[in-house]
Protein backbone atom coordinates (compact mmCIF):
# COMPACT_ATOMS: atom_id res chain seq x y z
CA UNK A 1 0.00 0.00 0.00
CA UNK A 2 1.19 3.51 -0.84
CA UNK A 3 -0.11 6.60 0.95
CA UNK A 4 0.27 9.73 -1.17
CA UNK A 5 -0.22 13.06 0.51
CA UNK A 6 1.77 14.29 3.50
CA UNK A 7 3.91 13.29 6.45
CA UNK A 8 3.88 15.07 9.81
CA UNK A 9 6.70 14.03 12.13
CA UNK A 10 9.79 15.26 13.97
CA UNK A 11 11.01 16.88 10.74
CA UNK A 12 7.80 18.89 10.37
CA UNK A 13 4.93 18.73 7.88
CA UNK A 14 5.69 18.11 4.21
CA UNK A 15 4.28 16.57 1.01
CA UNK A 16 5.36 12.94 0.76
CA UNK A 17 4.43 9.39 -0.11
CA UNK A 18 4.91 6.45 2.24
CA UNK A 19 4.99 2.84 1.09
CA UNK A 20 4.01 0.06 3.48
CA UNK A 21 4.70 -3.65 3.41
CA UNK A 22 3.01 -5.80 6.08
CA UNK A 23 2.45 -2.73 8.23
CA UNK A 24 6.06 -1.54 8.09
CA UNK A 25 7.36 1.58 6.37
CA UNK A 26 9.67 0.53 3.54
CA UNK A 27 9.91 3.69 1.43
CA UNK A 28 9.37 7.44 1.90
CA UNK A 29 9.86 10.11 -0.73
CA UNK A 30 8.55 12.97 -2.84
CA UNK A 31 5.05 12.39 -4.28
CA UNK A 32 5.14 10.86 -7.75
CA UNK A 33 8.58 9.28 -7.42
CA UNK A 34 7.79 5.97 -5.70
CA UNK A 35 9.40 2.81 -7.02
CA UNK A 36 6.08 0.98 -7.57
CA UNK A 37 4.31 3.41 -9.83
CA UNK A 38 0.89 2.10 -10.76
CA UNK A 39 1.37 -1.40 -9.33
CA UNK A 40 0.14 -1.08 -5.74
CA UNK A 41 -2.99 0.12 -3.99
CA UNK A 42 -2.89 3.86 -3.36
CA UNK A 43 -4.76 6.16 -1.05
CA UNK A 44 -4.53 9.87 -0.27
CA UNK A 45 -3.89 10.76 3.31
CA UNK A 46 -1.53 11.78 6.09
CA UNK A 47 1.08 9.60 7.80
CA UNK A 48 2.27 10.53 11.27
CA UNK A 49 3.77 8.92 14.38
CA UNK A 50 1.14 7.54 16.69
CA UNK A 51 -0.19 10.06 19.21
CA UNK A 52 0.51 9.74 22.92
CA UNK A 53 -1.77 10.75 25.77
CA UNK A 54 0.78 12.38 28.05
CA UNK A 55 -1.30 12.91 31.18
CA UNK A 56 -4.18 10.81 32.48
CA UNK A 57 -5.74 9.68 35.73
CA UNK A 58 -7.44 6.47 34.59
CA UNK A 59 -8.23 5.18 38.07
CA UNK A 60 -11.45 7.20 38.23
CA UNK A 61 -12.74 6.04 34.81
CA UNK A 62 -15.68 4.24 36.44
CA UNK A 63 -17.09 7.55 37.70
CA UNK A 64 -18.64 8.92 34.51
CA UNK A 65 -21.40 11.21 35.80
CA UNK A 66 -21.39 14.95 35.14
CA UNK A 67 -19.13 16.61 37.72
CA UNK A 68 -20.72 19.26 39.94
CA UNK A 69 -19.92 22.95 39.53
CA UNK A 70 -17.20 23.26 42.16
CA UNK A 71 -13.52 24.25 42.49
CA UNK A 72 -10.93 21.76 41.29
CA UNK A 73 -9.84 21.04 44.87
CA UNK A 74 -13.36 19.85 45.72
CA UNK A 75 -13.49 17.55 42.68
CA UNK A 76 -10.03 16.00 42.33
CA UNK A 77 -8.12 17.35 45.34
CA UNK A 78 -6.79 15.06 48.11
CA UNK A 79 -10.11 15.13 50.03
CA UNK A 80 -12.30 15.72 46.99
CA UNK A 81 -15.09 13.89 45.19
CA UNK A 82 -12.67 11.78 43.16
CA UNK A 83 -11.08 10.12 46.16
CA UNK A 84 -14.43 9.51 47.82
CA UNK A 85 -15.58 7.77 44.65
CA UNK A 86 -12.37 5.73 44.43
CA UNK A 87 -12.94 4.52 47.99
CA UNK A 88 -16.43 3.31 47.02
CA UNK A 89 -15.34 1.32 43.94
CA UNK A 90 -14.13 -2.27 44.10
CA UNK A 91 -10.77 -3.21 42.54
CA UNK A 92 -12.67 -5.16 39.87
CA UNK A 93 -14.74 -2.12 38.92
CA UNK A 94 -11.65 0.06 38.67
CA UNK A 95 -9.78 -2.50 36.57
CA UNK A 96 -12.67 -2.93 34.13
CA UNK A 97 -13.08 0.83 33.75
CA UNK A 98 -9.34 1.42 33.23
CA UNK A 99 -9.17 -1.32 30.62
CA UNK A 100 -12.15 0.19 28.80
CA UNK A 101 -10.41 3.58 28.77
CA UNK A 102 -7.21 1.99 27.43
CA UNK A 103 -9.17 0.17 24.73
CA UNK A 104 -10.69 3.50 23.70
CA UNK A 105 -7.20 4.90 23.23
CA UNK A 106 -6.10 1.86 21.25
CA UNK A 107 -9.04 2.41 18.89
CA UNK A 108 -7.80 5.96 18.30
CA UNK A 109 -4.32 4.69 17.43
CA UNK A 110 -2.66 5.97 20.62
CA UNK A 111 0.78 4.44 21.08
CA UNK A 112 1.52 5.41 24.68
CA UNK A 113 -0.12 6.85 27.77
CA UNK A 114 1.44 8.42 30.87
CA UNK A 115 -0.79 7.91 33.90
CA UNK A 116 -0.60 9.51 37.34
CA UNK A 117 -1.87 6.54 39.35
CA UNK A 118 -3.03 7.04 42.89
CA UNK A 119 -3.66 4.41 45.60
CA UNK A 120 -0.05 3.34 46.10
CA UNK A 121 1.36 -0.04 45.06
CA UNK A 122 -2.08 -1.71 44.75
CA UNK A 123 -3.26 1.07 42.43
CA UNK A 124 -0.23 0.70 40.15
CA UNK A 125 -0.57 -3.07 40.04
CA UNK A 126 -4.25 -2.71 39.15
CA UNK A 127 -3.41 -0.56 36.13
CA UNK A 128 -0.72 -3.02 35.02
CA UNK A 129 -3.32 -5.79 35.05
CA UNK A 130 -5.82 -3.63 33.19
CA UNK A 131 -3.26 -3.00 30.43
CA UNK A 132 -2.19 -6.62 30.06
CA UNK A 133 -2.10 -7.70 26.41
CA UNK A 134 -3.12 -4.34 24.93
CA UNK A 135 -0.99 -2.79 22.14
CA UNK A 136 -0.25 0.44 24.00
CA UNK A 137 2.69 1.50 26.17
CA UNK A 138 1.43 2.32 29.66
CA UNK A 139 3.86 4.42 31.70
CA UNK A 140 2.75 4.62 35.33
CA UNK A 141 3.75 7.42 37.68
CA UNK A 142 2.67 6.15 41.08
CA UNK A 143 1.98 7.92 44.36
CA UNK A 144 2.92 6.45 47.74
CA UNK A 145 0.18 6.58 50.35
CA UNK A 146 2.03 7.06 53.62
CA UNK A 147 3.16 10.46 54.95
CA UNK A 148 5.83 10.94 56.05
CA UNK A 149 7.19 8.81 53.22
CA UNK A 150 7.94 5.25 54.26
CA UNK A 151 11.00 4.14 52.28
CA UNK A 152 9.90 0.51 52.11
CA UNK A 153 6.60 1.45 50.49
CA UNK A 154 8.33 3.84 48.07
CA UNK A 155 10.85 1.15 47.10
CA UNK A 156 8.04 -1.31 46.36
CA UNK A 157 6.20 1.36 44.36
CA UNK A 158 9.23 2.12 42.20
CA UNK A 159 9.60 -1.58 41.39
CA UNK A 160 6.19 -1.66 39.67
CA UNK A 161 6.03 1.86 38.19
CA UNK A 162 7.97 4.12 35.86
CA UNK A 163 8.35 6.78 38.53
CA UNK A 164 6.49 9.05 40.91
CA UNK A 165 3.73 11.53 40.07
CA UNK A 166 2.44 13.77 42.84
CA UNK A 167 -0.37 16.28 43.14
CA UNK A 168 1.54 19.55 43.55
CA UNK A 169 4.31 21.34 45.42
CA UNK A 170 1.62 23.12 47.47
CA UNK A 171 0.31 19.80 48.78
CA UNK A 172 3.67 18.09 49.45
CA UNK A 173 6.29 19.74 51.65
CA UNK A 174 9.85 20.30 50.47
CA UNK A 175 11.28 17.36 52.43
CA UNK A 176 8.72 14.95 50.94
CA UNK A 177 9.39 16.17 47.43
CA UNK A 178 13.13 15.85 47.94
CA UNK A 179 12.85 12.24 49.11
CA UNK A 180 10.48 11.25 46.29
CA UNK A 181 12.61 12.87 43.59
CA UNK A 182 15.92 11.53 44.93
CA UNK A 183 14.65 7.95 45.24
CA UNK A 184 12.96 8.03 41.82
CA UNK A 185 16.05 9.39 40.09
CA UNK A 186 18.32 6.97 41.95
CA UNK A 187 16.18 4.15 40.50
CA UNK A 188 16.50 5.65 37.02
CA UNK A 189 12.85 6.67 36.96
CA UNK A 190 10.80 9.86 36.60
CA UNK A 191 9.61 12.42 39.10
CA UNK A 192 6.65 14.55 37.99
CA UNK A 193 4.09 16.87 39.49
CA UNK A 194 1.19 19.24 38.81
CA UNK A 195 2.09 22.94 39.01
CA UNK A 196 0.39 26.35 38.95
CA UNK A 197 -2.96 24.69 38.33
CA UNK A 198 -5.41 26.49 40.63
CA UNK A 199 -3.17 29.39 41.71
CA UNK A 200 0.20 30.65 40.50
CA UNK A 201 3.20 29.06 42.19
CA UNK A 202 6.71 30.44 41.96
CA UNK A 203 8.87 28.30 39.64
CA UNK A 204 11.36 27.59 42.43
CA UNK A 205 8.67 25.68 44.31
CA UNK A 206 8.11 23.17 41.51
CA UNK A 207 11.51 23.18 39.79
CA UNK A 208 13.41 22.16 42.95
CA UNK A 209 14.02 19.29 43.12
CA UNK A 210 14.13 19.12 39.35
CA UNK A 211 11.12 17.30 37.88
CA UNK A 212 11.11 15.36 34.63
CA UNK A 213 7.58 16.47 33.75
CA UNK A 214 5.20 19.25 34.78
CA UNK A 215 1.43 19.27 34.33
CA UNK A 216 -0.93 22.20 33.64
CA UNK A 217 0.81 25.57 34.39
CA UNK A 218 -2.56 27.23 33.71
CA UNK A 219 -1.74 30.09 36.09
CA UNK A 220 1.89 30.52 35.06
CA UNK A 221 3.10 33.95 33.91
CA UNK A 222 5.13 34.53 30.76
CA UNK A 223 8.27 34.79 32.88
CA UNK A 224 7.38 31.47 34.54
CA UNK A 225 6.94 29.82 31.15
CA UNK A 226 10.30 31.14 29.96
CA UNK A 227 11.96 29.78 33.10
CA UNK A 228 10.43 26.34 32.48
CA UNK A 229 11.40 26.46 28.80
CA UNK A 230 15.00 27.31 29.68
CA UNK A 231 15.05 24.32 32.03
CA UNK A 232 13.91 22.11 29.10
CA UNK A 233 11.22 20.46 31.22
CA UNK A 234 8.19 19.33 29.18
CA UNK A 235 4.72 20.48 30.21
CA UNK A 236 1.59 18.36 29.67
CA UNK A 237 -1.54 20.49 29.22
CA UNK A 238 -5.12 19.25 29.50
CA UNK A 239 -7.25 21.98 27.99
CA UNK A 240 -10.67 20.30 28.20
CA UNK A 241 -10.19 19.48 31.87
CA UNK A 242 -9.06 23.05 32.55
CA UNK A 243 -12.16 24.38 30.78
CA UNK A 244 -14.42 22.51 33.21
CA UNK A 245 -12.93 24.66 35.97
CA UNK A 246 -13.13 27.95 34.04
CA UNK A 247 -9.45 28.01 33.11
CA UNK A 248 -7.89 28.31 29.67
CA UNK A 249 -4.09 28.34 29.35
CA UNK A 250 -2.85 30.61 26.57
CA UNK A 251 -0.91 28.07 24.54
CA UNK A 252 0.35 30.75 22.17
CA UNK A 253 2.41 32.04 25.13
CA UNK A 254 3.74 28.50 25.73
CA UNK A 255 4.83 28.43 22.09
CA UNK A 256 6.34 31.91 22.26
CA UNK A 257 8.35 30.93 25.34
CA UNK A 258 9.57 27.75 23.65
CA UNK A 259 7.94 25.33 26.10
CA UNK A 260 8.17 21.66 25.13
CA UNK A 261 4.44 20.96 25.03
CA UNK A 262 2.69 17.61 25.53
CA UNK A 263 -1.06 16.87 25.38
CA UNK A 264 -3.09 14.96 27.97
CA UNK A 265 -6.75 14.28 28.69
CA UNK A 266 -6.48 14.31 32.52
CA UNK A 267 -9.09 12.59 34.72
CA UNK A 268 -11.16 9.92 32.98
CA UNK A 269 -14.08 10.89 35.24
CA UNK A 270 -14.08 14.32 33.56
CA UNK A 271 -13.33 13.58 29.89
CA UNK A 272 -13.04 10.69 27.48
CA UNK A 273 -9.31 9.89 27.08
CA UNK A 274 -9.17 11.20 23.50
CA UNK A 275 -6.12 12.93 22.07
CA UNK A 276 -8.13 13.78 18.95
CA UNK A 277 -10.73 15.70 20.97
CA UNK A 278 -8.04 17.34 23.07
CA UNK A 279 -6.08 18.82 20.16
CA UNK A 280 -9.25 19.99 18.42
CA UNK A 281 -10.50 21.73 21.54
CA UNK A 282 -7.09 23.29 22.21
CA UNK A 283 -7.01 24.78 18.72
CA UNK A 284 -10.63 25.99 18.67
CA UNK A 285 -10.59 27.46 22.18
CA UNK A 286 -7.46 29.41 21.32
CA UNK A 287 -9.21 30.92 18.30
CA UNK A 288 -12.34 31.62 20.34
CA UNK A 289 -10.47 33.43 23.10
CA UNK A 290 -8.28 35.47 20.78
CA UNK A 291 -4.95 33.74 21.36
CA UNK A 292 -4.65 31.33 18.39
CA UNK A 293 -1.98 28.67 18.54
CA UNK A 294 -0.12 27.27 15.54
CA UNK A 295 -1.55 23.83 14.67
CA UNK A 296 1.97 22.55 14.00
CA UNK A 297 2.81 23.28 17.66
CA UNK A 298 -0.21 21.25 18.78
CA UNK A 299 0.49 18.44 16.31
CA UNK A 300 4.04 18.20 17.57
CA UNK A 301 2.75 18.10 21.17
CA UNK A 302 0.51 15.12 20.42
CA UNK A 303 2.50 13.15 17.84
CA UNK A 304 6.21 13.97 18.27
CA UNK A 305 7.31 15.45 21.60
CA UNK A 306 6.00 12.54 23.70
CA UNK A 307 8.29 10.07 21.90
CA UNK A 308 11.30 12.33 22.46
CA UNK A 309 10.43 12.63 26.15
CA UNK A 310 9.93 8.87 26.42
CA UNK A 311 13.42 8.48 24.92
CA UNK A 312 12.06 6.71 21.86
CA UNK A 313 13.14 9.05 19.03
CA UNK A 314 12.82 6.21 16.54
CA UNK A 315 9.05 6.47 16.91
CA UNK A 316 9.01 10.22 16.15
CA UNK A 317 10.19 10.01 12.52
CA UNK A 318 8.32 8.34 9.65
CA UNK A 319 11.10 6.49 7.85
CA UNK A 320 12.03 2.99 6.67
CA UNK A 321 12.86 0.85 9.68
CA UNK A 322 11.17 3.20 12.15
CA UNK A 323 10.38 1.76 15.55
CA UNK A 324 6.76 0.76 15.87
CA UNK A 325 4.23 1.62 13.20
CA UNK A 326 2.93 5.06 12.21
CA UNK A 327 -0.68 6.16 11.97
CA UNK A 328 -2.36 6.62 8.58
CA UNK A 329 -5.39 8.88 8.37
CA UNK A 330 -7.59 9.36 5.31
CA UNK A 331 -7.45 13.16 5.54
CA UNK A 332 -6.83 15.83 2.90
CA UNK A 333 -3.05 16.30 2.74
CA UNK A 334 -3.30 20.05 2.23
CA UNK A 335 -2.31 21.91 5.43
CA UNK A 336 -1.66 18.55 7.15
CA UNK A 337 -0.96 19.76 10.71
CA UNK A 338 -4.27 21.61 10.74
CA UNK A 339 -6.04 18.49 9.44
CA UNK A 340 -4.50 16.32 12.17
CA UNK A 341 -5.34 18.74 14.94
CA UNK A 342 -8.92 19.55 13.96
CA UNK A 343 -10.30 16.65 11.89
CA UNK A 344 -8.71 13.37 12.92
CA UNK A 345 -11.12 10.68 14.13
CA UNK A 346 -10.80 6.95 14.65
CA UNK A 347 -13.14 6.38 11.68
CA UNK A 348 -10.48 7.87 9.37
CA UNK A 349 -7.68 5.51 10.46
CA UNK A 350 -6.50 3.32 7.58
CA UNK A 351 -5.29 -0.20 8.52
CA UNK A 352 -1.74 -0.88 7.33
CA UNK A 353 -1.41 -4.50 8.39
CA UNK A 354 0.33 -3.71 11.67
CA UNK A 355 -2.86 -3.50 13.72
WOWOTA-V172668 format. One record per backbone hydrogen bond with DSSP energy under -0.5 kcal/mol. CO is the residue of the C=O (numbers start at 1). NH is the residue of the N-H. E is the energy in kcal/mol with one decimal. If there is no record, write none. Layout:
CO:NH:E
CO:NH:E
//
This chain:
1:20:-3.2
2:4:-0.6
2:43:-2.1
3:18:-2.2
4:45:-1.6
5:16:-1.5
6:47:-2.3
7:14:-2.2
8:49:-0.7
9:12:-2.4
12:9:-2.0
14:7:-2.5
16:5:-2.4
17:29:-1.8
18:3:-3.0
19:26:-2.8
19:27:-1.2
21:24:-1.8
24:21:-2.4
25:321:-1.3
27:19:-3.0
29:17:-2.4
30:33:-1.7
34:37:-0.7
36:39:-2.3
36:40:-0.6
41:2:-2.6
43:4:-3.0
45:6:-1.7
46:329:-2.6
47:8:-2.2
48:327:-3.7
51:111:-3.0
51:112:-0.7
52:54:-0.9
53:114:-2.3
55:265:-0.9
55:266:-2.8
56:116:-2.9
57:60:-0.7
57:268:-2.1
58:61:-2.0
60:63:-1.8
62:64:-1.1
68:70:-1.1
71:74:-0.9
71:75:-0.9
72:75:-0.6
72:76:-2.8
72:77:-0.7
73:77:-0.7
74:81:-2.4
75:82:-3.4
77:80:-2.2
80:84:-1.5
81:85:-2.5
82:86:-2.6
83:87:-1.7
84:88:-0.8
85:88:-0.7
85:89:-1.1
86:89:-0.6
90:94:-2.2
91:95:-2.6
92:96:-2.4
93:97:-2.2
94:98:-2.7
95:99:-2.4
96:100:-2.2
97:101:-2.1
98:102:-2.4
99:103:-2.7
100:104:-1.9
101:105:-1.7
102:106:-2.3
103:107:-2.1
104:108:-1.1
105:110:-2.4
106:109:-1.8
111:137:-2.5
112:53:-2.5
113:115:-0.6
113:139:-3.1
114:56:-1.7
115:117:-0.9
115:141:-3.3
116:118:-0.6
117:143:-0.8
119:123:-1.7
120:124:-1.9
121:125:-2.5
122:126:-2.0
123:127:-1.7
124:128:-2.1
125:129:-2.1
126:130:-2.2
127:131:-1.8
128:132:-0.6
129:132:-1.0
131:134:-2.2
134:136:-2.0
137:113:-2.5
137:139:-0.6
138:140:-0.6
139:115:-2.8
139:141:-0.5
140:142:-0.7
140:162:-3.2
140:163:-0.5
141:117:-2.1
142:165:-2.4
143:120:-1.3
149:151:-0.7
150:153:-0.5
150:154:-2.3
151:155:-2.7
152:156:-2.1
153:157:-2.4
154:158:-2.4
155:159:-1.0
156:160:-0.8
157:160:-1.0
157:161:-0.7
162:190:-2.2
163:142:-2.2
164:192:-2.4
166:194:-1.1
167:194:-0.9
168:172:-0.6
173:177:-2.4
174:178:-2.3
175:179:-2.1
176:180:-2.5
177:181:-2.6
178:182:-2.4
179:183:-2.5
180:184:-2.2
181:185:-2.8
182:186:-2.3
183:187:-1.5
184:189:-2.8
185:188:-1.4
190:164:-2.8
191:212:-3.6
191:213:-0.9
192:166:-2.3
193:215:-1.4
194:169:-0.6
195:217:-2.3
196:219:-2.7
202:205:-2.0
202:206:-0.7
203:206:-0.9
203:207:-2.1
204:208:-0.9
212:234:-0.5
213:193:-1.7
214:236:-2.8
215:195:-2.4
215:217:-1.1
217:220:-1.1
221:225:-2.5
222:226:-2.2
223:227:-2.1
224:228:-2.3
225:229:-2.7
226:230:-2.3
227:231:-1.3
228:232:-0.5
228:233:-1.5
229:232:-1.2
232:234:-0.6
234:214:-2.2
235:237:-0.6
235:262:-2.6
236:216:-2.8
237:264:-2.6
238:242:-2.3
239:243:-2.1
240:244:-1.3
241:245:-0.6
242:245:-1.3
242:247:-2.0
243:246:-1.8
249:251:-1.3
250:253:-1.2
250:254:-1.1
251:255:-2.3
252:256:-2.3
253:257:-2.2
254:258:-0.9
254:259:-2.6
255:258:-0.7
259:261:-1.1
260:235:-2.6
262:237:-2.3
263:54:-3.0
266:57:-1.5
267:270:-1.5
267:271:-1.9
272:274:-2.6
273:275:-0.6
274:278:-1.6
275:279:-2.5
276:280:-1.9
277:281:-2.5
278:282:-2.3
279:283:-2.2
280:284:-2.7
281:285:-2.9
282:286:-1.4
283:287:-1.8
284:288:-2.6
285:289:-2.3
286:291:-2.3
287:290:-0.9
294:297:-1.0
294:298:-1.4
295:299:-2.9
296:300:-2.2
297:301:-1.6
298:302:-1.6
299:303:-2.7
300:304:-1.9
300:305:-2.9
301:263:-0.9
302:52:-2.0
304:307:-0.9
304:308:-1.3
305:309:-2.6
306:310:-2.5
307:312:-3.3
308:311:-1.1
312:315:-2.3
313:316:-1.7
314:323:-1.0
316:10:-2.3
317:319:-0.9
319:322:-2.0
327:48:-2.4
328:350:-2.7
329:46:-2.5
329:331:-2.2
333:336:-0.7
335:339:-1.8
336:340:-2.5
337:341:-2.3
338:342:-2.2
339:343:-2.6
339:344:-0.6
340:344:-0.7
345:348:-1.4
346:349:-1.2
348:330:-2.9
349:351:-0.5
352:23:-1.1
//
